Amino acid sequence: MKHEKDTSRPVLKSAKLANVCYDIRGPVMARAKQMEEEGQRIIKLNIGNLAPFGFDAPEEVQQDVILNLPNSSGYSDSKGLFAARKAIMHYTQLKKIAGVTIDDIFIGNGASELIVMGMQGLLNPGDEVLVPAPDYPLWTAAVALATGTPRHYLCDEANDWNPDLKDMRSKITPNTKAIVVINPNNPTGAVYSDEILKEIIQIAREHNLIIFADEIYDKVLYDGVTHTSMASMADDVLFVTLTACPRTTAPAATAPAGWSSPVRRRTRRTTSTASTSSPRCACVPTCRDSTPSRPRSAATRVSTTWLRPAVACTSSASSPTTCSPRSPA
């Protein structure tokens, strides 16, 4: 008897995606595309793409890319180009991160890819990572996909979006492996004081936790604010410092890969994975209508819609990660 192939069985997604809230390129973007087709103008802030706003790479960057094309056919060193790592080493000296050598630096192609790789290499099932709320949603997704549990500590809007250190301490369990600190913060824009950073370092010290210092926006500063790299503040805690070429000089399409400073501990040196300046966004977006703008022509009126955060992720002992809609403003 000839058996016919059963094509009716559905293909189900992995259960690991149950707590992944990552709508940057999902249904919201599909809705935005539909609205564009209906004649509305959509201002897209979800992936940090500067080109539509007229921000181009400096001419010298473009020329250097052209000049180096003949030397770019093969693979580079697995850690990244030597000249680039040397320049990064000098940059860590400017940031006062002591003792960084070229061999401590890894260059990668895409922050999203390498954050996921870092979580995959660190976490076992059930391990926990403290992640800020609100967060850049990749961190929550990366922890969940690595079979870990994201535990969200509050960044308090009523306190200039600073981390609630009491809440951070309350989320630590014997399974906690690391703390993620996004500074300057995406999506809130907060830049943390040295006092706040020192207190977080002390929490990591007490519980033997790794600090993932996401400092990719360390040059996007306003009003005379200065930024301090966390790895410059202690030598007895492990750090993975993630940063990249700033958006101010390298728009997304032409930005070279980013990097990490070393993981540092007084008793030994351990290298770390790297980050890049691949498109980064604020938070899980949704659409909000605004008043129509001036018509482009007598026949067409174009309204402007912004993409805004729409999902809040929280955690508790009974429900480690819960994602719920946030009402549009």
DAGIMO-V508906 format. One record per residue. N is the residue number from 1. RES is the residue in one small letter. PSI is psi in degrees with one decimal (NA if undefined). NEAR is the number of other ideal C-beta (glycine too) atoms within 12 Angstrom. D_CENTER is the distance of its C-alpha to the mean C-alpha in Angstrom with 1 decimal. Layout:
# DAGIMO-V508906
{{N;RES;PSI;NEAR;D_CENTER} {N;RES;PSI;NEAR;D_CENTER}}
This chain:
# DAGIMO-V508906
{{1;m;134.7;3;55.9} {2;k;127.4;4;53.0} {3;h;127.1;5;49.7} {4;e;142.4;7;47.4} {5;k;131.2;7;43.7} {6;d;110.9;7;42.0} {7;t;7.0;7;39.4} {8;s;-14.1;7;39.0} {9;r;125.7;7;36.6} {10;p;150.9;7;33.2} {11;v;114.5;7;30.1} {12;l;147.7;9;27.8} {13;k;161.8;10;24.1} {14;s;143.9;12;23.0} {15;a;-19.3;11;23.1} {16;k;-17.4;23;19.7} {17;l;-0.9;17;18.2} {18;a;-36.5;20;20.0} {19;n;20.4;32;17.2} {20;v;108.4;29;14.4} {21;c;98.2;40;13.7} {22;y;77.1;32;11.9} {23;d;17.9;33;14.2} {24;i;-38.4;37;12.3} {25;r;27.6;22;14.9} {26;g;-139.4;24;17.4} {27;p;-33.6;19;20.5} {28;v;-41.0;35;19.4} {29;m;-34.4;25;19.1} {30;a;-40.0;16;22.4} {31;r;-39.3;24;23.9} {32;a;-40.7;33;22.7} {33;k;-41.0;19;24.4} {34;q;-41.8;16;27.4} {35;m;-36.6;26;27.6} {36;e;-41.9;20;27.4} {37;e;-23.0;12;30.3} {38;e;-0.7;17;32.2} {39;g;0.8;20;32.1} {40;q;148.8;26;29.4} {41;r;125.2;25;27.0} {42;i;124.1;32;23.3} {43;i;110.7;24;20.9} {44;k;113.3;30;17.5} {45;l;15.6;31;14.5} {46;n;-23.0;36;12.2} {47;i;14.7;32;10.7} {48;g;34.4;36;11.2} {49;n;109.5;26;14.3} {50;l;-20.0;26;16.7} {51;a;-42.5;19;19.7} {52;p;-16.4;18;21.2} {53;f;8.8;14;21.5} {54;g;11.4;8;23.5} {55;f;107.7;20;21.1} {56;d;158.5;19;22.2} {57;a;143.2;26;21.7} {58;p;149.5;18;24.5} {59;e;-36.6;12;27.6} {60;e;-32.4;14;27.6} {61;v;-44.8;21;24.3} {62;q;-43.2;17;25.8} {63;q;-38.9;13;29.0} {64;d;-37.7;19;27.4} {65;v;-44.4;20;25.7} {66;i;-44.9;15;29.1} {67;l;-29.7;12;30.9} {68;n;-2.6;17;28.8} {69;l;-42.1;11;29.0} {70;p;-21.8;9;32.2} {71;n;11.6;13;30.5} {72;s;21.0;14;27.5} {73;s;-33.4;8;29.3} {74;g;-178.8;8;28.8} {75;y;148.2;10;26.1} {76;s;178.0;21;24.9} {77;d;145.0;17;24.9} {78;s;-23.9;15;22.5} {79;k;-11.2;28;20.7} {80;g;169.0;32;20.5} {81;l;135.1;26;23.0} {82;f;-47.5;17;25.1} {83;a;-39.2;19;25.4} {84;a;-41.0;29;21.7} {85;r;-33.7;34;21.2} {86;k;-41.8;23;24.1} {87;a;-38.9;20;22.7} {88;i;-39.8;40;19.5} {89;m;-42.8;29;21.9} {90;h;-35.4;17;23.6} {91;y;-38.6;28;20.5} {92;t;-30.3;32;19.8} {93;q;-39.9;18;23.4} {94;l;-32.5;19;22.9} {95;k;2.8;28;20.1} {96;k;31.4;22;22.8} {97;i;109.3;35;21.2} {98;a;148.4;23;24.4} {99;g;17.7;22;25.6} {100;v;126.7;35;22.9} {101;t;168.7;21;24.7} {102;i;-36.9;25;23.9} {103;d;-13.5;21;23.9} {104;d;-8.7;33;21.1} {105;i;129.0;40;18.7} {106;f;130.7;38;17.0} {107;i;136.3;39;15.8} {108;g;172.4;36;13.9} {109;n;82.1;25;13.6} {110;g;113.5;27;10.2} {111;a;-40.1;43;6.8} {112;s;-48.1;35;6.9} {113;e;-44.1;23;10.4} {114;l;-28.9;36;10.2} {115;i;-43.4;44;7.9} {116;v;-43.8;30;10.4} {117;m;-40.1;27;13.1} {118;g;-43.1;38;12.5} {119;m;-38.9;37;12.8} {120;q;-37.3;21;15.7} {121;g;-19.7;24;17.4} {122;l;-40.5;30;17.2} {123;l;142.2;29;18.0} {124;n;161.6;17;21.4} {125;p;129.1;14;22.3} {126;g;-14.1;18;22.2} {127;d;148.3;28;20.1} {128;e;146.4;36;17.9} {129;v;130.7;46;14.6} {130;l;124.4;46;14.3} {131;v;138.3;45;11.2} {132;p;151.7;43;11.3} {133;a;120.8;43;12.9} {134;p;156.4;38;11.9} {135;d;164.4;47;8.3} {136;y;116.8;44;5.2} {137;p;-16.3;45;7.3} {138;l;-36.5;44;5.9} {139;w;-46.3;48;6.5} {140;t;-43.8;44;9.9} {141;a;-43.7;34;10.6} {142;a;-41.0;40;10.2} {143;v;-45.3;46;12.4} {144;a;-42.5;38;14.8} {145;l;-24.6;33;15.2} {146;a;16.8;31;16.0} {147;t;18.5;24;18.8} {148;g;179.7;36;17.4} {149;t;114.5;35;17.4} {150;p;130.9;44;14.5} {151;r;117.9;43;16.3} {152;h;123.8;39;15.0} {153;y;147.1;36;16.3} {154;l;132.7;30;17.1} {155;c;114.3;37;15.9} {156;d;115.1;22;19.3} {157;e;-35.1;19;19.8} {158;a;-12.8;9;23.4} {159;n;46.7;18;22.4} {160;d;30.6;18;20.3} {161;w;19.8;26;17.1} {162;n;151.1;29;17.6} {163;p;138.5;39;16.9} {164;d;100.7;26;20.1} {165;l;-32.0;31;21.1} {166;k;-42.1;16;23.9} {167;d;-38.4;24;21.8} {168;m;-47.3;36;19.4} {169;r;-36.8;24;22.6} {170;s;-19.9;19;24.0} {171;k;-6.6;35;21.2} {172;i;132.8;26;21.9} {173;t;175.1;20;24.2} {174;p;-16.7;11;25.7} {175;n;-2.9;24;23.1} {176;t;130.4;35;20.1} {177;k;-28.9;35;18.5} {178;a;162.2;43;15.5} {179;i;130.9;46;13.8} {180;v;127.1;49;10.1} {181;v;116.0;50;10.2} {182;i;108.4;46;7.8} {183;n;116.1;44;10.4} {184;p;147.2;32;10.9} {185;n;138.8;37;9.4} {186;n;112.0;40;7.4} {187;p;-2.3;36;9.5} {188;t;-24.6;28;12.6} {189;g;0.0;23;12.9} {190;a;143.2;29;14.5} {191;v;121.3;30;15.2} {192;y;145.0;37;16.6} {193;s;161.4;20;20.1} {194;d;-34.4;21;21.3} {195;e;-43.2;15;23.2} {196;i;-45.1;29;20.2} {197;l;-40.4;33;18.4} {198;k;-38.2;22;21.7} {199;e;-38.2;26;22.2} {200;i;-41.9;42;19.0} {201;i;-39.7;35;20.0} {202;q;-38.4;23;23.4} {203;i;-44.3;32;22.1} {204;a;-38.5;38;20.4} {205;r;-45.1;23;23.7} {206;e;-31.1;18;25.9} {207;h;9.1;26;24.2} {208;n;52.4;18;23.3} {209;l;149.4;36;19.6} {210;i;143.2;36;16.9} {211;i;119.4;43;14.3} {212;f;103.8;49;10.8} {213;a;98.1;45;10.3} {214;d;101.4;42;6.8} {215;e;34.8;45;9.0} {216;i;-22.3;45;7.7} {217;y;33.1;37;9.8} {218;d;-10.1;40;12.7} {219;k;0.8;25;15.1} {220;v;82.9;26;14.5} {221;l;148.7;19;17.1} {222;y;162.0;14;20.2} {223;d;33.8;7;23.5} {224;g;9.3;7;24.0} {225;v;142.0;20;21.1} {226;t;157.2;18;20.3} {227;h;137.5;31;17.3} {228;t;127.1;30;18.0} {229;s;130.9;40;16.1} {230;m;-36.0;43;16.4} {231;a;-12.4;41;17.9} {232;s;-4.2;30;20.7} {233;m;-5.6;33;21.9} {234;a;152.6;29;23.1} {235;d;16.1;24;24.4} {236;d;16.0;19;25.0} {237;v;144.2;36;21.5} {238;l;130.8;35;19.2} {239;f;141.1;47;16.0} {240;v;106.3;46;13.2} {241;t;117.2;47;11.9} {242;l;124.6;51;9.0} {243;t;-178.6;45;9.7} {244;a;174.1;43;11.1} {245;c;136.1;33;13.9} {246;p;150.5;29;13.6} {247;r;-24.0;31;13.8} {248;t;-24.5;20;17.2} {249;t;-11.7;21;18.7} {250;a;88.0;31;17.0} {251;p;163.2;27;16.2} {252;a;-42.8;29;14.0} {253;a;-24.3;22;17.1} {254;t;-0.2;26;18.4} {255;a;131.8;34;15.7} {256;p;170.3;35;16.4} {257;a;157.0;32;14.2} {258;g;-166.1;43;12.1} {259;w;177.0;44;13.0} {260;s;147.0;46;13.1} {261;s;168.3;49;15.9} {262;p;158.0;38;18.1} {263;v;130.7;35;18.1} {264;r;138.1;37;21.1} {265;r;142.0;25;24.0} {266;r;-36.3;14;27.5} {267;t;-19.7;10;29.3} {268;r;164.1;13;27.5} {269;r;130.5;20;24.9} {270;t;131.0;23;22.3} {271;t;167.7;29;19.9} {272;s;171.3;39;16.3} {273;t;174.8;37;14.0} {274;a;170.9;41;12.0} {275;s;168.2;47;8.9} {276;t;-178.9;34;9.5} {277;s;43.7;41;9.3} {278;s;162.8;34;9.3} {279;p;128.3;30;9.0} {280;r;144.3;42;6.0} {281;c;178.1;35;7.6} {282;a;-71.0;32;8.8} {283;c;-178.8;40;9.7} {284;v;121.7;36;12.2} {285;p;163.3;37;14.9} {286;t;174.2;31;18.6} {287;c;144.2;32;21.5} {288;r;125.0;26;23.8} {289;d;147.2;22;27.0} {290;s;179.1;20;28.1} {291;t;146.6;12;31.5} {292;p;145.3;16;32.6} {293;s;-179.7;18;32.4} {294;r;144.7;13;35.5} {295;p;142.7;13;36.8} {296;r;-30.7;15;36.2} {297;s;174.3;9;39.8} {298;a;-25.3;7;42.7} {299;a;-14.7;8;42.0} {300;t;125.3;15;38.2} {301;r;135.8;17;36.3} {302;v;121.2;22;32.5} {303;s;157.1;24;30.4} {304;t;132.6;25;26.8} {305;t;134.6;32;24.2} {306;w;148.6;27;20.7} {307;l;126.0;36;17.8} {308;r;158.4;31;16.8} {309;p;139.1;36;15.0} {310;a;-10.1;32;17.3} {311;v;132.2;35;16.3} {312;a;132.1;27;16.3} {313;c;128.4;39;15.6} {314;t;165.5;29;17.9} {315;s;153.6;35;19.5} {316;s;175.6;16;23.0} {317;a;-40.0;15;25.4} {318;s;-29.3;8;27.0} {319;s;91.3;17;23.9} {320;p;-40.2;30;20.8} {321;t;121.4;35;18.4} {322;t;127.6;22;19.8} {323;c;127.5;32;18.2} {324;s;152.0;16;20.5} {325;p;143.9;17;20.8} {326;r;131.8;23;20.5} {327;s;134.7;12;23.5} {328;p;144.8;18;22.9} {329;a;NA;12;23.9}}
